[in-house]
Amino acid sequence: MLVILSLVFLFLNTARAQSNPCVSFGVDYQDGGTYFQNNQSNVPFTFVSTFEGCQPDVVNNILVDPLGNQYLCSNTNLTPSDIPEMSTW
């Protein structure tokens, strides 16, 4: 059985409150893309992002399934800019 997972980033309030925009760029997904993940698999799901214009902080990465269930993934650093950061679920 396959499950579609949507990737959602929740930034800490400090990252959103900056005067310069803190933006993320998906390396292996773009524009709210979805993935097919076999929920019977024990292989970790990973994704990579880069960030620009952010203050030193971390992102709390969350995967959301089609039913709205949320799954906490490993955090990623917002700095330094343009450095690939990988998160695992």
Residue pairs with C-beta under 8 A, 6 or more apart in sequence:
1 38
1 39
1 40
2 36
2 37
2 38
2 39
3 36
3 37
3 38
3 39
3 65
3 66
4 34
4 35
4 36
4 37
4 65
4 66
5 34
5 35
5 37
5 45
5 63
5 64
5 65
5 71
6 32
6 34
6 63
6 64
6 65
6 66
7 26
7 29
7 32
7 33
7 35
7 47
7 61
7 63
7 64
8 62
8 63
8 64
8 70
9 24
9 49
9 59
9 61
9 62
10 59
10 60
10 61
10 62
11 22
11 59
11 60
11 78
12 57
12 58
12 59
12 60
14 55
14 57
15 22
15 54
15 55
15 57
15 59
15 78
16 22
18 53
18 54
18 55
20 53
21 53
22 51
22 52
22 53
22 54
22 55
22 78
23 51
23 52
23 53
23 54
24 49
24 50
24 51
24 59
25 49
25 50
25 51
25 52
26 33
26 47
26 48
26 49
27 47
27 48
27 49
27 50
27 84
28 47
28 48
29 35
29 47
35 45
37 45
44 88
44 89
45 63
45 73
45 88
45 89
46 86
46 87
46 88
46 89
47 61
47 86
47 87
48 84
48 85
48 86
48 87
49 59
49 76
49 84
49 85
49 87
50 81
50 82
50 83
50 84
50 85
51 59
51 77
51 78
51 79
51 81
51 82
51 85
52 81
52 82
53 81
54 78
54 79
54 81
55 78
55 79
56 77
56 78
56 79
57 77
57 78
57 79
58 75
58 76
58 77
58 78
59 75
59 76
59 77
59 78
59 85
59 87
60 72
60 75
61 72
61 73
61 74
61 75
61 76
61 87
61 89
62 70
62 71
62 72
62 73
63 70
63 71
63 73
63 89
64 70
64 71
65 71
71 89
72 89
73 87
73 88
73 89
74 87
74 88
74 89
75 87
76 85
76 86
76 87
77 83
77 85
